[in-house]
Structures are given as C-alpha cells and as structure tokens.
Amino acid sequence: MAAPRVELLWWSGCPSHGKARAMLAEAMTELGLDPSTIDSYQLVSDEEAAREHFIGSPTIRVDGVDIVPPGADTPPALTCRLYRRRDGRPSALPDPADIRDALTRAVTTA
C-alpha cells in the first residue's frame, strides 16, 4: 500500500494553518500514516494561487484532491478559507471528519 500524498497549502495572512496542520497530523497518526510526510506550501502570490487552484487558507489536499472540493465558480485567491462543518456551522478549519474521511478513502483505494 502506497501512502497518499498529503498537502497543506496556506497563506500567512490567515492564522489557522497551524491548527490545520495539527488536525491533519493527528488524523494521519490515527490511520497509521506518518505526519512528517505532509507537504506544506506557503503561497505568496496571486499567480501561485491561480496555478495551485488555491481558494483560501488552509487548504488540504490528499492525492491532489481538495478534501472539501469548492464550487466550480470559486476563484483562486490569497484569502482565508471558510468551511462548513458537518453540523452546518461556519469554521476557519475543515471538519475533522472530512480530514479523516479523505485520508481513509486514499488509504483504502491505494
């Protein structure tokens, strides 16, 4: 079984990327994955945001797929990201269950 590629994309203007990394590392550890393999990228320009299809900080991708895919009309931008938790509440961080589910899918389909 090959380990999934896990990426954390962030922008320094949003303070939640540290907490997102901790949540991601915890979920990876629970699933027996090595959190030291997280590829962390700080985006600093609009050009990078466009190239990476970055719609806000923090963004987590597993095997190149956003764990919470944005709408097709969401433009790339250096901005803070707004997630909806599974209970409907807005949050600067993804729902921990969304992180676990994306990692689990990657591990079980590898």
Secondary structure, DSSP 4 states (H G I P E B T S, - for coil): -PPPPEEEEE-TT-TTHHHHHHHHHHHHHHTT--GGG-EEEE--SHHHHHHTT--SBSEEEETTEESSPPPTT----SSB--EE-TTS-EESS--HHHHHHHHHHHHHH-
